[in-house]
Amino acid sequence: METYKCDKCGMSVNASCGKCGIPLENSHIILDDGTKVQVSKCPSCEGKIKSPLCCGEDMSCSI
């Protein structure tokens, strides 16, 4: 399971899919304008959410 950590305050979070119960994996999507966006993805149903935010910034994840 990927652990997302806030670089400012140190808070961390683990996430799993509410549908499948499987831990989410760190991933990226590319928007139409070419912008790369960090997301959390379920490896089973392939659902995606925007990665967690804390202190107004994306939480980082070590792969």
mmCIF file as Biopython writes it, N, C-alpha, C and O atoms, coordinates in Angstrom:
data_model
#
loop_
_atom_site.group_PDB
_atom_site.id
_atom_site.type_symbol
_atom_site.label_atom_id
_atom_site.label_alt_id
_atom_site.label_comp_id
_atom_site.label_asym_id
_atom_site.label_entity_id
_atom_site.label_seq_id
_atom_site.pdbx_PDB_ins_code
_atom_site.Cartn_x
_atom_site.Cartn_y
_atom_site.Cartn_z
_atom_site.occupancy
_atom_site.B_iso_or_equiv
_atom_site.auth_seq_id
_atom_site.auth_asym_id
_atom_site.pdbx_PDB_model_num
ATOM 1   N N  . MET A ? 1  ? 0.843   -1.172 0.000   1.0 0.0 1  A 1 
ATOM 2   C CA . MET A ? 1  ? 0.000   0.000  0.000   1.0 0.0 1  A 1 
ATOM 3   C C  . MET A ? 1  ? 0.888   1.235  0.000   1.0 0.0 1  A 1 
ATOM 4   O O  . MET A ? 1  ? 1.833   1.329  0.783   1.0 0.0 1  A 1 
ATOM 5   N N  . GLU A ? 2  ? 0.586   2.165  -0.867  1.0 0.0 2  A 1 
ATOM 6   C CA . GLU A ? 2  ? 1.347   3.404  -0.933  1.0 0.0 2  A 1 
ATOM 7   C C  . GLU A ? 2  ? 1.015   4.269  0.280   1.0 0.0 2  A 1 
ATOM 8   O O  . GLU A ? 2  ? -0.142  4.350  0.693   1.0 0.0 2  A 1 
ATOM 9   N N  . THR A ? 3  ? 2.025   4.907  0.842   1.0 0.0 3  A 1 
ATOM 10  C CA . THR A ? 3  ? 1.822   5.846  1.935   1.0 0.0 3  A 1 
ATOM 11  C C  . THR A ? 3  ? 2.132   7.237  1.419   1.0 0.0 3  A 1 
ATOM 12  O O  . THR A ? 3  ? 3.229   7.503  0.927   1.0 0.0 3  A 1 
ATOM 13  N N  . TYR A ? 4  ? 1.154   8.120  1.537   1.0 0.0 4  A 1 
ATOM 14  C CA . TYR A ? 4  ? 1.319   9.507  1.119   1.0 0.0 4  A 1 
ATOM 15  C C  . TYR A ? 4  ? 1.681   10.324 2.341   1.0 0.0 4  A 1 
ATOM 16  O O  . TYR A ? 4  ? 1.071   10.166 3.399   1.0 0.0 4  A 1 
ATOM 17  N N  . LYS A ? 5  ? 2.689   11.214 2.205   1.0 0.0 5  A 1 
ATOM 18  C CA . LYS A ? 5  ? 3.174   11.993 3.335   1.0 0.0 5  A 1 
ATOM 19  C C  . LYS A ? 5  ? 3.223   13.467 2.975   1.0 0.0 5  A 1 
ATOM 20  O O  . LYS A ? 5  ? 3.617   13.837 1.869   1.0 0.0 5  A 1 
ATOM 21  N N  . CYS A ? 6  ? 2.817   14.306 3.923   1.0 0.0 6  A 1 
ATOM 22  C CA . CYS A ? 6  ? 2.892   15.754 3.747   1.0 0.0 6  A 1 
ATOM 23  C C  . CYS A ? 6  ? 4.313   16.200 4.072   1.0 0.0 6  A 1 
ATOM 24  O O  . CYS A ? 6  ? 4.818   15.933 5.162   1.0 0.0 6  A 1 
ATOM 25  N N  . ASP A ? 7  ? 4.957   16.881 3.124   1.0 0.0 7  A 1 
ATOM 26  C CA . ASP A ? 7  ? 6.323   17.345 3.346   1.0 0.0 7  A 1 
ATOM 27  C C  . ASP A ? 7  ? 6.385   18.510 4.333   1.0 0.0 7  A 1 
ATOM 28  O O  . ASP A ? 7  ? 7.447   18.786 4.891   1.0 0.0 7  A 1 
ATOM 29  N N  . LYS A ? 8  ? 5.252   19.203 4.558   1.0 0.0 8  A 1 
ATOM 30  C CA . LYS A ? 8  ? 5.238   20.345 5.479   1.0 0.0 8  A 1 
ATOM 31  C C  . LYS A ? 8  ? 5.040   19.927 6.931   1.0 0.0 8  A 1 
ATOM 32  O O  . LYS A ? 8  ? 5.822   20.318 7.798   1.0 0.0 8  A 1 
ATOM 33  N N  . CYS A ? 9  ? 3.993   19.128 7.210   1.0 0.0 9  A 1 
ATOM 34  C CA . CYS A ? 9  ? 3.668   18.811 8.607   1.0 0.0 9  A 1 
ATOM 35  C C  . CYS A ? 9  ? 3.975   17.368 9.002   1.0 0.0 9  A 1 
ATOM 36  O O  . CYS A ? 9  ? 3.954   17.036 10.187  1.0 0.0 9  A 1 
ATOM 37  N N  . GLY A ? 10 ? 4.260   16.505 8.020   1.0 0.0 10 A 1 
ATOM 38  C CA . GLY A ? 10 ? 4.619   15.124 8.319   1.0 0.0 10 A 1 
ATOM 39  C C  . GLY A ? 10 ? 3.458   14.150 8.430   1.0 0.0 10 A 1 
ATOM 40  O O  . GLY A ? 10 ? 3.667   12.954 8.631   1.0 0.0 10 A 1 
ATOM 41  N N  . MET A ? 11 ? 2.215   14.661 8.299   1.0 0.0 11 A 1 
ATOM 42  C CA . MET A ? 11 ? 1.064   13.749 8.363   1.0 0.0 11 A 1 
ATOM 43  C C  . MET A ? 11 ? 1.161   12.736 7.233   1.0 0.0 11 A 1 
ATOM 44  O O  . MET A ? 11 ? 1.634   13.062 6.144   1.0 0.0 11 A 1 
ATOM 45  N N  . SER A ? 12 ? 0.716   11.506 7.486   1.0 0.0 12 A 1 
ATOM 46  C CA . SER A ? 12 ? 0.728   10.494 6.431   1.0 0.0 12 A 1 
ATOM 47  C C  . SER A ? 12 ? -0.628  9.805  6.373   1.0 0.0 12 A 1 
ATOM 48  O O  . SER A ? 12 ? -1.386  9.807  7.343   1.0 0.0 12 A 1 
ATOM 49  N N  . VAL A ? 13 ? -0.921  9.209  5.207   1.0 0.0 13 A 1 
ATOM 50  C CA . VAL A ? 13 ? -2.203  8.544  4.998   1.0 0.0 13 A 1 
ATOM 51  C C  . VAL A ? 13 ? -2.005  7.351  4.069   1.0 0.0 13 A 1 
ATOM 52  O O  . VAL A ? 13 ? -1.222  7.408  3.120   1.0 0.0 13 A 1 
ATOM 53  N N  . ASN A ? 14 ? -2.726  6.273  4.358   1.0 0.0 14 A 1 
ATOM 54  C CA . ASN A ? 14 ? -2.801  5.115  3.470   1.0 0.0 14 A 1 
ATOM 55  C C  . ASN A ? 14 ? -4.214  5.097  2.904   1.0 0.0 14 A 1 
ATOM 56  O O  . ASN A ? 14 ? -5.160  5.455  3.607   1.0 0.0 14 A 1 
ATOM 57  N N  . ALA A ? 15 ? -4.377  4.690  1.655   1.0 0.0 15 A 1 
ATOM 58  C CA . ALA A ? 15 ? -5.704  4.704  1.033   1.0 0.0 15 A 1 
ATOM 59  C C  . ALA A ? 15 ? -5.993  3.366  0.367   1.0 0.0 15 A 1 
ATOM 60  O O  . ALA A ? 15 ? -5.104  2.728  -0.197  1.0 0.0 15 A 1 
ATOM 61  N N  . SER A ? 16 ? -7.264  2.954  0.445   1.0 0.0 16 A 1 
ATOM 62  C CA . SER A ? 16 ? -7.702  1.746  -0.249  1.0 0.0 16 A 1 
ATOM 63  C C  . SER A ? 16 ? -9.008  2.043  -0.972  1.0 0.0 16 A 1 
ATOM 64  O O  . SER A ? 16 ? -9.714  2.986  -0.615  1.0 0.0 16 A 1 
ATOM 65  N N  . CYS A ? 17 ? -9.330  1.252  -1.975  1.0 0.0 17 A 1 
ATOM 66  C CA . CYS A ? 17 ? -10.538 1.419  -2.777  1.0 0.0 17 A 1 
ATOM 67  C C  . CYS A ? 17 ? -11.757 1.021  -1.945  1.0 0.0 17 A 1 
ATOM 68  O O  . CYS A ? 17 ? -11.798 -0.077 -1.391  1.0 0.0 17 A 1 
ATOM 69  N N  . GLY A ? 18 ? -12.748 1.910  -1.855  1.0 0.0 18 A 1 
ATOM 70  C CA . GLY A ? 18 ? -13.961 1.605  -1.116  1.0 0.0 18 A 1 
ATOM 71  C C  . GLY A ? 18 ? -14.794 0.529  -1.784  1.0 0.0 18 A 1 
ATOM 72  O O  . GLY A ? 18 ? -15.552 -0.170 -1.112  1.0 0.0 18 A 1 
ATOM 73  N N  . LYS A ? 19 ? -14.665 0.383  -3.104  1.0 0.0 19 A 1 
ATOM 74  C CA . LYS A ? 19 ? -15.420 -0.619 -3.866  1.0 0.0 19 A 1 
ATOM 75  C C  . LYS A ? 19 ? -14.786 -2.002 -3.736  1.0 0.0 19 A 1 
ATOM 76  O O  . LYS A ? 19 ? -15.476 -2.988 -3.475  1.0 0.0 19 A 1 
ATOM 77  N N  . CYS A ? 20 ? -13.467 -2.066 -3.921  1.0 0.0 20 A 1 
ATOM 78  C CA . CYS A ? 20 ? -12.759 -3.352 -3.967  1.0 0.0 20 A 1 
ATOM 79  C C  . CYS A ? 20 ? -12.053 -3.715 -2.659  1.0 0.0 20 A 1 
ATOM 80  O O  . CYS A ? 20 ? -11.784 -4.890 -2.406  1.0 0.0 20 A 1 
ATOM 81  N N  . GLY A ? 21 ? -11.751 -2.711 -1.828  1.0 0.0 21 A 1 
ATOM 82  C CA . GLY A ? 21 ? -11.016 -2.958 -0.594  1.0 0.0 21 A 1 
ATOM 83  C C  . GLY A ? 21 ? -9.529  -3.177 -0.809  1.0 0.0 21 A 1 
ATOM 84  O O  . GLY A ? 21 ? -8.823  -3.592 0.110   1.0 0.0 21 A 1 
ATOM 85  N N  . ILE A ? 22 ? -9.047  -2.903 -2.015  1.0 0.0 22 A 1 
ATOM 86  C CA . ILE A ? 22 ? -7.642  -3.115 -2.371  1.0 0.0 22 A 1 
ATOM 87  C C  . ILE A ? 22 ? -6.872  -1.809 -2.179  1.0 0.0 22 A 1 
ATOM 88  O O  . ILE A ? 22 ? -7.395  -0.744 -2.508  1.0 0.0 22 A 1 
ATOM 89  N N  . PRO A ? 23 ? -5.638  -1.860 -1.654  1.0 0.0 23 A 1 
ATOM 90  C CA . PRO A ? 23 ? -4.842  -0.646 -1.505  1.0 0.0 23 A 1 
ATOM 91  C C  . PRO A ? 23 ? -4.641  0.063  -2.850  1.0 0.0 23 A 1 
ATOM 92  O O  . PRO A ? 23 ? -4.402  -0.574 -3.876  1.0 0.0 23 A 1 
ATOM 93  N N  . LEU A ? 24 ? -4.745  1.402  -2.818  1.0 0.0 24 A 1 
ATOM 94  C CA . LEU A ? 24 ? -4.525  2.190  -4.026  1.0 0.0 24 A 1 
ATOM 95  C C  . LEU A ? 24 ? -3.034  2.282  -4.326  1.0 0.0 24 A 1 
ATOM 96  O O  . LEU A ? 24 ? -2.199  2.197  -3.426  1.0 0.0 24 A 1 
ATOM 97  N N  . GLU A ? 25 ? -2.716  2.456  -5.601  1.0 0.0 25 A 1 
ATOM 98  C CA . GLU A ? 25 ? -1.331  2.597  -6.049  1.0 0.0 25 A 1 
ATOM 99  C C  . GLU A ? 25 ? -1.123  3.993  -6.603  1.0 0.0 25 A 1 
ATOM 100 O O  . GLU A ? 25 ? -2.041  4.594  -7.161  1.0 0.0 25 A 1 
ATOM 101 N N  . ASN A ? 26 ? 0.088   4.504  -6.445  1.0 0.0 26 A 1 
ATOM 102 C CA . ASN A ? 26 ? 0.439   5.808  -6.990  1.0 0.0 26 A 1 
ATOM 103 C C  . ASN A ? 26 ? 0.518   5.714  -8.511  1.0 0.0 26 A 1 
ATOM 104 O O  . ASN A ? 26 ? 1.050   4.745  -9.053  1.0 0.0 26 A 1 
ATOM 105 N N  . SER A ? 27 ? -0.011  6.722  -9.194  1.0 0.0 27 A 1 
ATOM 106 C CA . SER A ? 27 ? 0.008   6.744  -10.654 1.0 0.0 27 A 1 
ATOM 107 C C  . SER A ? 27 ? -0.058  8.192  -11.126 1.0 0.0 27 A 1 
ATOM 108 O O  . SER A ? 27 ? -0.108  9.112  -10.310 1.0 0.0 27 A 1 
ATOM 109 N N  . HIS A ? 28 ? -0.058  8.392  -12.428 1.0 0.0 28 A 1 
ATOM 110 C CA . HIS A ? 28 ? -0.185  9.721  -13.031 1.0 0.0 28 A 1 
ATOM 111 C C  . HIS A ? 28 ? -1.119  9.641  -14.218 1.0 0.0 28 A 1 
ATOM 112 O O  . HIS A ? 28 ? -1.242  8.595  -14.855 1.0 0.0 28 A 1 
ATOM 113 N N  . ILE A ? 29 ? -1.777  10.750 -14.513 1.0 0.0 29 A 1 
ATOM 114 C CA . ILE A ? 29 ? -2.524  10.883 -15.761 1.0 0.0 29 A 1 
ATOM 115 C C  . ILE A ? 29 ? -1.992  12.116 -16.474 1.0 0.0 29 A 1 
ATOM 116 O O  . ILE A ? 29 ? -1.460  13.029 -15.842 1.0 0.0 29 A 1 
ATOM 117 N N  . ILE A ? 30 ? -2.138  12.137 -17.786 1.0 0.0 30 A 1 
ATOM 118 C CA . ILE A ? 30 ? -1.731  13.284 -18.586 1.0 0.0 30 A 1 
ATOM 119 C C  . ILE A ? 30 ? -2.994  13.968 -19.098 1.0 0.0 30 A 1 
ATOM 120 O O  . ILE A ? 30 ? -3.811  13.347 -19.778 1.0 0.0 30 A 1 
ATOM 121 N N  . LEU A ? 31 ? -3.148  15.247 -18.767 1.0 0.0 31 A 1 
ATOM 122 C CA . LEU A ? 31 ? -4.300  16.011 -19.226 1.0 0.0 31 A 1 
ATOM 123 C C  . LEU A ? 31 ? -4.143  16.388 -20.692 1.0 0.0 31 A 1 
ATOM 124 O O  . LEU A ? 31 ? -3.055  16.266 -21.256 1.0 0.0 31 A 1 
ATOM 125 N N  . ASP A ? 32 ? -5.226  16.844 -21.310 1.0 0.0 32 A 1 
ATOM 126 C CA . ASP A ? 32 ? -5.198  17.223 -22.725 1.0 0.0 32 A 1 
ATOM 127 C C  . ASP A ? 32 ? -4.146  18.289 -23.019 1.0 0.0 32 A 1 
ATOM 128 O O  . ASP A ? 32 ? -3.586  18.322 -24.115 1.0 0.0 32 A 1 
ATOM 129 N N  . ASP A ? 33 ? -3.873  19.167 -22.041 1.0 0.0 33 A 1 
ATOM 130 C CA . ASP A ? 33 ? -2.879  20.226 -22.263 1.0 0.0 33 A 1 
ATOM 131 C C  . ASP A ? 33 ? -1.452  19.760 -21.975 1.0 0.0 33 A 1 
ATOM 132 O O  . ASP A ? 33 ? -0.516  20.558 -22.027 1.0 0.0 33 A 1 
ATOM 133 N N  . GLY A ? 34 ? -1.283  18.467 -21.669 1.0 0.0 34 A 1 
ATOM 134 C CA . GLY A ? 34 ? 0.040   17.899 -21.423 1.0 0.0 34 A 1 
ATOM 135 C C  . GLY A ? 34 ? 0.474   17.918 -19.966 1.0 0.0 34 A 1 
ATOM 136 O O  . GLY A ? 34 ? 1.546   17.409 -19.640 1.0 0.0 34 A 1 
ATOM 137 N N  . THR A ? 35 ? -0.330  18.490 -19.090 1.0 0.0 35 A 1 
ATOM 138 C CA . THR A ? 35 ? -0.005  18.548 -17.672 1.0 0.0 35 A 1 
ATOM 139 C C  . THR A ? 35 ? -0.067  17.149 -17.057 1.0 0.0 35 A 1 
ATOM 140 O O  . THR A ? 35 ? -1.017  16.401 -17.289 1.0 0.0 35 A 1 
ATOM 141 N N  . LYS A ? 36 ? 0.955   16.807 -16.271 1.0 0.0 36 A 1 
ATOM 142 C CA . LYS A ? 36 ? 1.014   15.521 -15.581 1.0 0.0 36 A 1 
ATOM 143 C C  . LYS A ? 36 ? 0.428   15.699 -14.179 1.0 0.0 36 A 1 
ATOM 144 O O  . LYS A ? 36 ? 0.867   16.573 -13.431 1.0 0.0 36 A 1 
ATOM 145 N N  . VAL A ? 37 ? -0.567  14.868 -13.817 1.0 0.0 37 A 1 
ATOM 146 C CA . VAL A ? 37 ? -1.247  14.982 -12.528 1.0 0.0 37 A 1 
ATOM 147 C C  . VAL A ? 37 ? -1.100  13.673 -11.756 1.0 0.0 37 A 1 
ATOM 148 O O  . VAL A ? 37 ? -1.382  12.597 -12.284 1.0 0.0 37 A 1 
ATOM 149 N N  . GLN A ? 38 ? -0.655  13.774 -10.497 1.0 0.0 38 A 1 
ATOM 150 C CA . GLN A ? 38 ? -0.516  12.597 -9.637  1.0 0.0 38 A 1 
ATOM 151 C C  . GLN A ? 38 ? -1.901  12.145 -9.194  1.0 0.0 38 A 1 
ATOM 152 O O  . GLN A ? 38 ? -2.712  12.961 -8.757  1.0 0.0 38 A 1 
ATOM 153 N N  . VAL A ? 39 ? -2.174  10.846 -9.307  1.0 0.0 39 A 1 
ATOM 154 C CA . VAL A ? 39 ? -3.444  10.264 -8.872  1.0 0.0 39 A 1 
ATOM 155 C C  . VAL A ? 39 ? -3.173  8.980  -8.090  1.0 0.0 39 A 1 
ATOM 156 O O  . VAL A ? 39 ? -2.076  8.423  -8.137  1.0 0.0 39 A 1 
ATOM 157 N N  . SER A ? 40 ? -4.191  8.528  -7.377  1.0 0.0 40 A 1 
ATOM 158 C CA . SER A ? 40 ? -4.169  7.222  -6.721  1.0 0.0 40 A 1 
ATOM 159 C C  . SER A ? 40 ? -5.114  6.333  -7.506  1.0 0.0 40 A 1 
ATOM 160 O O  . SER A ? 40 ? -6.245  6.729  -7.789  1.0 0.0 40 A 1 
ATOM 161 N N  . LYS A ? 41 ? -4.659  5.119  -7.867  1.0 0.0 41 A 1 
ATOM 162 C CA . LYS A ? 41 ? -5.428  4.251  -8.762  1.0 0.0 41 A 1 
ATOM 163 C C  . LYS A ? 41 ? -5.627  2.876  -8.139  1.0 0.0 41 A 1 
ATOM 164 O O  . LYS A ? 41 ? -4.719  2.322  -7.520  1.0 0.0 41 A 1 
ATOM 165 N N  . CYS A ? 42 ? -6.843  2.330  -8.315  1.0 0.0 42 A 1 
ATOM 166 C CA . CYS A ? 42 ? -7.119  0.968  -7.871  1.0 0.0 42 A 1 
ATOM 167 C C  . CYS A ? 42 ? -6.610  0.006  -8.946  1.0 0.0 42 A 1 
ATOM 168 O O  . CYS A ? 42 ? -7.000  0.134  -10.107 1.0 0.0 42 A 1 
ATOM 169 N N  . PRO A ? 43 ? -5.750  -0.952 -8.592  1.0 0.0 43 A 1 
ATOM 170 C CA . PRO A ? 43 ? -5.234  -1.890 -9.588  1.0 0.0 43 A 1 
ATOM 171 C C  . PRO A ? 43 ? -6.283  -2.891 -10.071 1.0 0.0 43 A 1 
ATOM 172 O O  . PRO A ? 43 ? -6.072  -3.557 -11.085 1.0 0.0 43 A 1 
ATOM 173 N N  . SER A ? 44 ? -7.406  -3.008 -9.366  1.0 0.0 44 A 1 
ATOM 174 C CA . SER A ? 44 ? -8.439  -3.961 -9.753  1.0 0.0 44 A 1 
ATOM 175 C C  . SER A ? 44 ? -9.482  -3.333 -10.676 1.0 0.0 44 A 1 
ATOM 176 O O  . SER A ? 44 ? -9.631  -3.752 -11.823 1.0 0.0 44 A 1 
ATOM 177 N N  . CYS A ? 45 ? -10.207 -2.321 -10.174 1.0 0.0 45 A 1 
ATOM 178 C CA . CYS A ? 45 ? -11.278 -1.720 -10.981 1.0 0.0 45 A 1 
ATOM 179 C C  . CYS A ? 45 ? -10.780 -0.524 -11.795 1.0 0.0 45 A 1 
ATOM 180 O O  . CYS A ? 45 ? -11.518 0.023  -12.614 1.0 0.0 45 A 1 
ATOM 181 N N  . GLU A ? 46 ? -9.522  -0.119 -11.569 1.0 0.0 46 A 1 
ATOM 182 C CA . GLU A ? 46 ? -8.867  0.989  -12.258 1.0 0.0 46 A 1 
ATOM 183 C C  . GLU A ? 46 ? -9.532  2.339  -12.021 1.0 0.0 46 A 1 
ATOM 184 O O  . GLU A ? 46 ? -9.345  3.272  -12.801 1.0 0.0 46 A 1 
ATOM 185 N N  . GLY A ? 47 ? -10.318 2.446  -10.932 1.0 0.0 47 A 1 
ATOM 186 C CA . GLY A ? 47 ? -10.846 3.747  -10.532 1.0 0.0 47 A 1 
ATOM 187 C C  . GLY A ? 47 ? -9.696  4.644  -10.101 1.0 0.0 47 A 1 
ATOM 188 O O  . GLY A ? 47 ? -8.676  4.156  -9.616  1.0 0.0 47 A 1 
ATOM 189 N N  . LYS A ? 48 ? -9.855  5.950  -10.274 1.0 0.0 48 A 1 
ATOM 190 C CA . LYS A ? 48 ? -8.786  6.898  -9.938  1.0 0.0 48 A 1 
ATOM 191 C C  . LYS A ? 48 ? -9.349  8.049  -9.125  1.0 0.0 48 A 1 
ATOM 192 O O  . LYS A ? 48 ? -10.486 8.473  -9.332  1.0 0.0 48 A 1 
ATOM 193 N N  . ILE A ? 49 ? -8.538  8.555  -8.193  1.0 0.0 49 A 1 
ATOM 194 C CA . ILE A ? 49 ? -8.855  9.777  -7.475  1.0 0.0 49 A 1 
ATOM 195 C C  . ILE A ? 49 ? -7.630  10.671 -7.501  1.0 0.0 49 A 1 
ATOM 196 O O  . ILE A ? 49 ? -6.507  10.192 -7.658  1.0 0.0 49 A 1 
ATOM 197 N N  . LYS A ? 50 ? -7.843  11.961 -7.347  1.0 0.0 50 A 1 
ATOM 198 C CA . LYS A ? 50 ? -6.727  12.889 -7.202  1.0 0.0 50 A 1 
ATOM 199 C C  . LYS A ? 50 ? -6.014  12.509 -5.920  1.0 0.0 50 A 1 
ATOM 200 O O  . LYS A ? 50 ? -6.659  12.197 -4.919  1.0 0.0 50 A 1 
ATOM 201 N N  . SER A ? 51 ? -4.715  12.530 -5.937  1.0 0.0 51 A 1 
ATOM 202 C CA . SER A ? 51 ? -3.958  12.167 -4.743  1.0 0.0 51 A 1 
ATOM 203 C C  . SER A ? 51 ? -4.282  13.116 -3.593  1.0 0.0 51 A 1 
ATOM 204 O O  . SER A ? 51 ? -4.684  14.255 -3.828  1.0 0.0 51 A 1 
ATOM 205 N N  . PRO A ? 52 ? -4.112  12.658 -2.351  1.0 0.0 52 A 1 
ATOM 206 C CA . PRO A ? 52 ? -4.483  13.462 -1.185  1.0 0.0 52 A 1 
ATOM 207 C C  . PRO A ? 52 ? -3.736  14.793 -1.105  1.0 0.0 52 A 1 
ATOM 208 O O  . PRO A ? 52 ? -2.610  14.929 -1.584  1.0 0.0 52 A 1 
ATOM 209 N N  . LEU A ? 53 ? -4.402  15.773 -0.482  1.0 0.0 53 A 1 
ATOM 210 C CA . LEU A ? 53 ? -3.807  17.083 -0.228  1.0 0.0 53 A 1 
ATOM 211 C C  . LEU A ? 53 ? -3.674  17.288 1.273   1.0 0.0 53 A 1 
ATOM 212 O O  . LEU A ? 53 ? -4.476  16.775 2.052   1.0 0.0 53 A 1 
ATOM 213 N N  . CYS A ? 54 ? -2.655  18.042 1.673   1.0 0.0 54 A 1 
ATOM 214 C CA . CYS A ? 54 ? -2.480  18.442 3.063   1.0 0.0 54 A 1 
ATOM 215 C C  . CYS A ? 54 ? -1.708  19.758 3.048   1.0 0.0 54 A 1 
ATOM 216 O O  . CYS A ? 54 ? -0.806  19.936 2.230   1.0 0.0 54 A 1 
ATOM 217 N N  . CYS A ? 55 ? -2.043  20.656 3.922   1.0 0.0 55 A 1 
ATOM 218 C CA . CYS A ? 55 ? -1.375  21.962 3.993   1.0 0.0 55 A 1 
ATOM 219 C C  . CYS A ? 55 ? -1.400  22.673 2.644   1.0 0.0 55 A 1 
ATOM 220 O O  . CYS A ? 55 ? -0.497  23.449 2.333   1.0 0.0 55 A 1 
ATOM 221 N N  . GLY A ? 56 ? -2.439  22.409 1.838   1.0 0.0 56 A 1 
ATOM 222 C CA . GLY A ? 56 ? -2.611  23.077 0.550   1.0 0.0 56 A 1 
ATOM 223 C C  . GLY A ? 56 ? -1.755  22.536 -0.578  1.0 0.0 56 A 1 
ATOM 224 O O  . GLY A ? 56 ? -1.709  23.144 -1.648  1.0 0.0 56 A 1 
ATOM 225 N N  . GLU A ? 57 ? -1.074  21.415 -0.379  1.0 0.0 57 A 1 
ATOM 226 C CA . GLU A ? 57 ? -0.203  20.841 -1.410  1.0 0.0 57 A 1 
ATOM 227 C C  . GLU A ? 57 ? -0.468  19.345 -1.549  1.0 0.0 57 A 1 
ATOM 228 O O  . GLU A ? 57 ? -0.950  18.700 -0.618  1.0 0.0 57 A 1 
ATOM 229 N N  . ASP A ? 58 ? -0.145  18.795 -2.737  1.0 0.0 58 A 1 
ATOM 230 C CA . ASP A ? 58 ? -0.238  17.349 -2.936  1.0 0.0 58 A 1 
ATOM 231 C C  . ASP A ? 58 ? 0.695   16.652 -1.954  1.0 0.0 58 A 1 
ATOM 232 O O  . ASP A ? 58 ? 1.825   17.086 -1.735  1.0 0.0 58 A 1 
ATOM 233 N N  . MET A ? 59 ? 0.205   15.568 -1.370  1.0 0.0 59 A 1 
ATOM 234 C CA . MET A ? 59 ? 1.057   14.756 -0.506  1.0 0.0 59 A 1 
ATOM 235 C C  . MET A ? 59 ? 1.942   13.894 -1.404  1.0 0.0 59 A 1 
ATOM 236 O O  . MET A ? 59 ? 1.479   13.386 -2.426  1.0 0.0 59 A 1 
ATOM 237 N N  . SER A ? 60 ? 3.195   13.728 -1.035  1.0 0.0 60 A 1 
ATOM 238 C CA . SER A ? 60 ? 4.126   12.964 -1.860  1.0 0.0 60 A 1 
ATOM 239 C C  . SER A ? 60 ? 4.081   11.487 -1.502  1.0 0.0 60 A 1 
ATOM 240 O O  . SER A ? 60 ? 3.646   11.099 -0.418  1.0 0.0 60 A 1 
ATOM 241 N N  . CYS A ? 61 ? 4.542   10.676 -2.447  1.0 0.0 61 A 1 
ATOM 242 C CA . CYS A ? 61 ? 4.528   9.230  -2.274  1.0 0.0 61 A 1 
ATOM 243 C C  . CYS A ? 61 ? 5.807   8.659  -2.857  1.0 0.0 61 A 1 
ATOM 244 O O  . CYS A ? 61 ? 6.150   8.946  -4.004  1.0 0.0 61 A 1 
ATOM 245 N N  . SER A ? 62 ? 6.509   7.860  -2.085  1.0 0.0 62 A 1 
ATOM 246 C CA . SER A ? 62 ? 7.699   7.174  -2.586  1.0 0.0 62 A 1 
ATOM 247 C C  . SER A ? 62 ? 7.268   5.918  -3.310  1.0 0.0 62 A 1 
ATOM 248 O O  . SER A ? 62 ? 6.428   5.167  -2.815  1.0 0.0 62 A 1 
ATOM 249 N N  . ILE A ? 63 ? 7.840   5.686  -4.486  1.0 0.0 63 A 1 
ATOM 250 C CA . ILE A ? 63 ? 7.497   4.487  -5.261  1.0 0.0 63 A 1 
ATOM 251 C C  . ILE A ? 63 ? 8.609   3.482  -5.111  1.0 0.0 63 A 1 
ATOM 252 O O  . ILE A ? 63 ? 8.537   2.392  -5.678  1.0 0.0 63 A 1 
#
